[in-house]
Amino acid sequence: MLLAKTVQLRRYQIVPGMLEEFRAWLNQEVLPIRDQFGFHVEFMYVDNKNSEFIWAVSVHGSLDDFLEIQNLYDASDERLAAGMKRPDCLVSVDTRFVDEN
């Protein structure tokens, strides 16, 4: 039986010239914590021309399962500490849940 998977698409507009700093922070500080909480990175892309970072993260389970894990992740001491180290580079963030075609 195939387990349900919930996928969230995340698009970040980054201050021009700060994509590499953002990527380093995400890879070093955020992704290890997300992994601990059961998130899986589906893909990561960079649109250098438009200074945009696009990625998708998933959780095995329903939307409710994803939201429950996201709430635990957001409230964790580890995530709060990582957030304090984030470079001041976000212009905008767009997140939405997507379905497989």
C-alpha positions as a Python dict, from the first residue, in 0.01 Angstrom:
ca = {
    (1, 'M'): (0, 0, 0),
    (2, 'L'): (132, 344, -97),
    (3, 'L'): (136, 597, 185),
    (4, 'A'): (-23, 936, 128),
    (5, 'K'): (222, 1222, 92),
    (6, 'T'): (156, 1593, 141),
    (7, 'V'): (381, 1834, -52),
    (8, 'Q'): (431, 2204, 14),
    (9, 'L'): (583, 2423, -257),
    (10, 'R'): (793, 2708, -114),
    (11, 'R'): (908, 3010, -318),
    (12, 'Y'): (1136, 3269, -162),
    (13, 'Q'): (1227, 3599, -322),
    (14, 'I'): (1579, 3674, -200),
    (15, 'V'): (1761, 4006, -184),
    (16, 'P'): (1981, 4012, -497),
    (17, 'G'): (2333, 3893, -423),
    (18, 'M'): (2232, 3692, -114),
    (19, 'L'): (2120, 3360, -266),
    (20, 'E'): (2438, 3176, -170),
    (21, 'E'): (2425, 3303, 189),
    (22, 'F'): (2061, 3195, 214),
    (23, 'R'): (2134, 2851, 65),
    (24, 'A'): (2421, 2796, 308),
    (25, 'W'): (2198, 2884, 605),
    (26, 'L'): (1918, 2661, 480),
    (27, 'N'): (2148, 2363, 422),
    (28, 'Q'): (2347, 2400, 744),
    (29, 'E'): (2084, 2519, 991),
    (30, 'V'): (1734, 2435, 867),
    (31, 'L'): (1741, 2112, 670),
    (32, 'P'): (1895, 1899, 948),
    (33, 'I'): (1616, 2013, 1180),
    (34, 'R'): (1344, 1953, 921),
    (35, 'D'): (1487, 1605, 869),
    (36, 'Q'): (1461, 1534, 1244),
    (37, 'F'): (1091, 1618, 1229),
    (38, 'G'): (1023, 1387, 934),
    (39, 'F'): (1021, 1632, 645),
    (40, 'H'): (1165, 1526, 309),
    (41, 'V'): (1302, 1771, 53),
    (42, 'E'): (1148, 1688, -284),
    (43, 'F'): (1362, 1933, -484),
    (44, 'M'): (1546, 2266, -467),
    (45, 'Y'): (1604, 2508, -755),
    (46, 'V'): (1754, 2853, -784),
    (47, 'D'): (1634, 3113, -1034),
    (48, 'N'): (1946, 3330, -1034),
    (49, 'K'): (1808, 3578, -1285),
    (50, 'N'): (1513, 3663, -1057),
    (51, 'S'): (1691, 3595, -726),
    (52, 'E'): (1439, 3329, -629),
    (53, 'F'): (1480, 3006, -434),
    (54, 'I'): (1216, 2743, -509),
    (55, 'W'): (1181, 2417, -323),
    (56, 'A'): (930, 2159, -208),
    (57, 'V'): (911, 1973, 120),
    (58, 'S'): (689, 1676, 201),
    (59, 'V'): (561, 1465, 487),
    (60, 'H'): (421, 1116, 461),
    (61, 'G'): (58, 1151, 560),
    (62, 'S'): (-235, 1386, 523),
    (63, 'L'): (-249, 1764, 522),
    (64, 'D'): (-346, 1745, 891),
    (65, 'D'): (-34, 1535, 958),
    (66, 'F'): (182, 1790, 774),
    (67, 'L'): (33, 2081, 969),
    (68, 'E'): (78, 1902, 1302),
    (69, 'I'): (445, 1831, 1227),
    (70, 'Q'): (493, 2186, 1096),
    (71, 'N'): (352, 2330, 1420),
    (72, 'L'): (585, 2114, 1630),
    (73, 'Y'): (879, 2212, 1408),
    (74, 'D'): (795, 2584, 1420),
    (75, 'A'): (770, 2578, 1801),
    (76, 'S'): (1091, 2380, 1855),
    (77, 'D'): (1390, 2534, 2028),
    (78, 'E'): (1611, 2414, 1742),
    (79, 'R'): (1404, 2597, 1479),
    (80, 'L'): (1391, 2913, 1688),
    (81, 'A'): (1772, 2905, 1725),
    (82, 'A'): (1818, 2851, 1350),
    (83, 'G'): (1583, 3141, 1280),
    (84, 'M'): (1802, 3372, 1485),
    (85, 'K'): (2092, 3294, 1248),
    (86, 'R'): (1896, 3354, 926),
    (87, 'P'): (2050, 3615, 701),
    (88, 'D'): (1831, 3922, 653),
    (89, 'C'): (1759, 3841, 291),
    (90, 'L'): (1393, 3749, 244),
    (91, 'V'): (1190, 3985, 28),
    (92, 'S'): (883, 3760, 18),
    (93, 'V'): (774, 3403, 89),
    (94, 'D'): (498, 3212, -88),
    (95, 'T'): (397, 2868, 36),
    (96, 'R'): (117, 2647, -91),
    (97, 'F'): (21, 2284, -90),
    (98, 'V'): (33, 2108, -426),
    (99, 'D'): (-95, 1778, -563),
    (100, 'E'): (72, 1534, -798),
    (101, 'N'): (-53, 1545, -1152),
}
